[in-house]
Amino acid sequence: MASEISDAAGVLVDNYAKRAARLMTGDVSALTDAPINSSIVEMMRNVVQVKKTDLATIGAFFRSEHFAAVPVVQLSAPLFRPIKSVCVRQ
């Protein structure tokens, strides 16, 4: 389960990074067609900057029990575990 929770955090960070990279290259369509969860890390980054806190706070949150308790993480982690085990065997 811990692996799936970590993977969920990784998906959020990856989607944010892809969206940011697209925007940095001038692809403004990323504002409308990037996955909706790509803006979650951006919003967290903005809060961290406004509060003048270390960006490592975001990583700490993704490793915390609070993130593990987020309903979508609680629902998706058990669903992806069996899928992952089948993919690993093949």
N, C-alpha and C positions, 0 to 999 in steps of 0.2 A: 504494500500500500504506500509506503514511503517513497518508493521509486515513482509511482504514478503521480503522487502529489508534487514531487520535484519536477517531473515532466510537464505537469500543468503550468508550473511557474515558468519553465523553460519556453513553453509555447507562447506565453504572454510576452516574454522578453524578446523572443525571436520575431514575433509579429510586429512589435514596436520597432525593432531594429530595421526590419525590411521596409516598414512605412517611412521611417525617418530617412533611410537611404534613398528611397524614391523621391521624397520631398527635397532632399539635398541636391539631387540631380535635376530638379526642376519639374518633376512629374507631379503636378498639382492634382491630377486625378486620384492620387493616393488618398486625398482628403475624403473622397466619396466612395471609392471602391476597395479600400483596404479592409481587412477583417475588422469588425467592430471592436473586438477585444484588443486591437493594436493601440487604441487610445488609452487603455487602462494604465499602462506604465507611464505614458506621457503625463496623465493627470497626477499620478503619484509623484513624478519628477517635479512637476510644477509646485505641488504642495511642499515638497522637501526644500525647494529653492526659496519659496516664500517664507518658510519657517527658518531658513538659514541652517538647515540640518545637513549632516553628511549623507551623500547619496547611498552609502552602504546601508542606510536604514531600509531602503527598498529590498535589498537582498535579505536583510535580517527578517523583514516581514514575510517574505516568501518561504523562509525556513521556520517560521513560527507556527505554534499551534493555532493561532488566529487564522492564518491562511488555510491551514488544513481543515478548519471548521467552516470555511465558506461553503454554502450549500452546493454550488455547482461543482466544486472540487469533491465534496463528499459523494455526489451522485456520479460523477464521471470516473473517478479513480477505480471503483469496483467494476465498472463496465469495461474499462480498457485493460484490466489485468488479464482476463481470459484471452482477449484478442492478442495481446502482446505475447502470451505464452504460446499460442498457436503459431504466430509469425516466427518466433525464435526456433521452434522445432523444425520448421521447414527450411 
